[in-house]
Amino acid sequence: MTHENAPLEQLSRKETIGPPQQPAASIPTRWKVFLAGVMQGSMIDKGLVPQDYRGELKQLLRQHFPEADVYDPLADHKNSLEYDRRTGREVFFFHNEMCRTVDLLIAYLPQASMGTAIEMWEAYRHGAVVVTISPMRHNWVVKFLSHRIYPDLDAFKMALESGEIRQLLEDGVDSGSRGL
């Protein structure tokens, strides 16, 4: 198989409270998706690692999840490296808070990223499905905060095409597996 399940994770169907207004199949669902991923990585100098993956991920999500509201932090903050300390801090904390409210966080990690690790932590602790695209399957952040790990974009694309990612979202995360 091209992915690895995080140990001890239990996924189950989300339950709704109260009588349904319409049959579930006819209610359109809007998924909130956060695109997390390496930006500066381990760079010492000011700069960004290549960000081509963001466009590819957005295109794949438009194709397979047209009902998703996808937030790409770089799209709204292209000049973030030039922000003053106050603005940068506000954006940093805003994005981390946003990760507490999403349904799905997709983390692209060909290398380690401290910011992405924090975003993954916030999403995981608040019940989001966390899917990671990374060859670092033994890294503890990747291993313990991901509901699925795909080694590369091709494996992630196959999971989208097969419906695996959609099933993860539809099943949701059992409240017993949220956080610590």
Secondary structure, DSSP 8 states (H G I E B T S, - for coil): ---EE-TT---------S--SS-GGGS---EEEEEEE-SSTT-SSS-----HHHHHHHHHHHHH-TTEEEE-HHHH-TTGGG--HHHHHHHHHHHHHHTTS-SEEEEE-SS--HHHHHHHHHHHHTT-EEEEE-S-TTSHHHHHH-SEEESSHHHHHHHHHHTHHHHHHHH---GGGS--
